[in-house]
């Protein structure tokens, strides 16, 4: 018998697995067989491009706002 926390985690994992598969088939249906196909394509591209540009913006923000530590600064003095 598994502890209650492990049973709960296993149940959550199975639920996520099943929902991901159902979501894929729903997306495939909407993309291939429904009249919503053009809007689904447009929204998909919008989310992909928005996600990629969001990551690039986050990298830029972190780069701009992170203070350089003395260990990361290299000296050219010999």
N, C-alpha and C positions, 0 to 999 in steps of 0.2 A: 504494500500500500504506500502510495506517494504522499508526502506532506501536502497539506491544503494549498500552500503557496505554489508548489510545483504543478499541482493539478490545474490551478487557475491560470498559470502561465502557459501550460500546454493548451488549455482551452482557448486562450487569447491567440496563441500562435496558429491554431487550426482555423479560427475564425478569420484571421488576417489572410491566411493562405486561400481559403475558400472565396473570400470577398475579392481578392486580387484576380482570381480566375474568372469569377462572375463579371467583374469590371472589364476584363479583357474581352470577353465575349459580347458584352453590351457595347463596348467601344467598336468592336469589329462589325457588329450589326449596324450601328449608327453610321459607320464610315462607309460600309459597302452596300447595304441593302435599303437604307431609308432615304426619304426625301430630304433629310437633314444633313446629308453628306457634305455639301459645300461649306456650311457653317461649321461643321465638326472639323473639317480640314483647316479652315481659317483659325478657329480657336486653338487647335493643336499647334499650329505654327506659332501663333501668338504666345502660347505658354512656353514652347521650346525656346524661342528667341528671347522672351522675357526672362526665363530662368537663366539662360547663358549670360545675358547682359547683366542680370542681377548679381551673379557670381563675380563677373568682371568688376562691377561697381563696388562690391564688397571688398574685393582684393585691393582696389584702388583706395578705398576708405581706410582700410587697415594699414596700408602702406603709408598713407599720408598722416595718420594720427598716431602711429606707434613711435615712441621715443626710441632713439638708438641707444643701446647700452654701451658701456665702455668696452665690453668684451667684443662687440661686433665692429668697432671702429679700428681699422688697421692703420698703422703709422708707416709712412714711407721714409722716416728718418733712420739712417744706418750709422 
